[in-house]
Amino acid sequence: MKAVFEIRSMQQDWQPPFKKSEEIKQVEVSENEEFEADGDSGFVFRLIRIGDEYANVQFNRLYTIKGHEHPNDRTVRLQKQGDSYSFSALWNANGVTKKLKLIDTVV
C-alpha cells in the first residue's frame, strides 16, 4: 500500500527584495520511506504507517508544527481528504514552510 501526499512548499526571503516562491507537488510514498528532500538536513518527512483512511508521518527535528500542537515523538496523523499540517523550518536562512496533506491511499 502507498500514500499519495500533496506538498506545498513556500519560501520567503528575509532580506530585500523579500522574494516569495511557492511549489505544489504530489508524491507517492511507501511505508518507512523518507520523502521531501531538504538540502543538508536530509529529508523532512518519513511515512511510518498507512491505514485505509489515514497515514502516520514523522517529521524532521529541524522543523516544527505551526500552531499549538507539539508532539514529543514528532509524528502526526493525517486523515484522508482531511486537514493538512504546516511545518516551519527552524534554522534556515529564509522562511520555509511545508504544508502536507494526505490525498489518497493506493494498493
C-alpha positions in Angstrom: 0.0 0.0 0.0 1.2 3.6 -0.8 0.1 7.0 0.3 -0.3 10.0 -2.0 0.6 13.3 -0.4 0.3 16.9 -1.7 3.2 19.0 -0.5 3.0 22.8 -0.8 6.4 24.4 -0.3 6.6 28.1 0.4 9.7 30.2 0.8 10.2 33.9 1.6 13.4 35.8 1.7 14.2 37.6 5.0 16.3 40.2 3.2 15.5 42.6 0.3 14.0 42.1 -2.2 11.8 39.8 0.0 11.0 37.4 -2.8 8.3 34.7 -2.3 8.1 31.4 -4.1 5.6 28.5 -3.9 5.7 25.0 -5.3 2.9 22.4 -5.2 3.6 18.7 -6.0 2.2 15.2 -5.3 4.3 12.3 -4.2 3.5 8.6 -3.8 5.3 7.1 -0.8 5.6 3.6 0.8 5.8 2.8 4.5 9.2 3.6 6.1 10.1 5.7 3.1 11.6 9.2 3.6 10.4 12.0 1.3 10.7 15.7 0.6 14.5 16.3 0.5 15.7 19.3 2.3 19.3 20.1 1.4 21.9 19.2 4.1 19.3 18.1 6.8 18.2 15.1 4.8 14.5 14.6 4.4 11.6 16.5 6.0 9.2 13.6 6.3 9.1 9.8 6.8 5.9 7.7 6.4 5.5 5.5 9.4 2.2 3.7 8.8 -0.6 3.6 6.3 -4.2 2.7 7.0 -7.2 2.8 4.7 -8.2 6.4 5.7 -5.0 7.7 7.5 -1.3 8.0 7.4 1.1 8.5 10.3 4.1 10.7 9.3 7.2 11.6 11.3 8.8 15.0 10.6 12.5 16.1 10.9 13.7 17.6 14.2 14.7 20.8 12.3 11.0 21.6 11.6 8.2 22.4 14.0 4.4 22.3 13.5 2.8 25.7 13.0 0.2 26.3 15.7 -0.2 24.9 19.2 0.5 21.2 18.8 4.0 20.0 19.5 4.1 16.2 19.8 7.1 14.8 21.7 7.6 12.0 19.1 7.4 14.4 16.1 4.6 12.4 14.5 1.3 13.5 13.1 -1.7 11.5 11.9 -3.2 12.8 8.6 -6.8 11.8 7.7 -7.6 11.1 4.0 -9.2 14.2 2.5 -8.9 15.8 5.9 -6.9 18.7 7.2 -3.3 19.5 6.4 -0.4 20.3 8.7 2.0 23.2 8.2 5.7 22.8 9.2 8.2 25.6 9.6 11.9 25.2 9.2 13.7 26.3 12.4 17.2 27.3 11.3 17.0 28.1 7.6 18.4 31.3 6.1 14.9 32.2 4.8 11.4 31.5 5.9 10.4 28.0 4.7 7.0 26.3 5.3 6.0 22.9 4.1 2.2 22.1 4.1 1.4 18.4 4.0 -1.9 16.8 3.0 -2.9 13.2 2.5 -4.7 12.9 -0.8 -5.3 9.2 -1.2 -4.1 5.7 -0.3 -3.5 3.2 -3.1 -2.7 -0.5 -3.3 
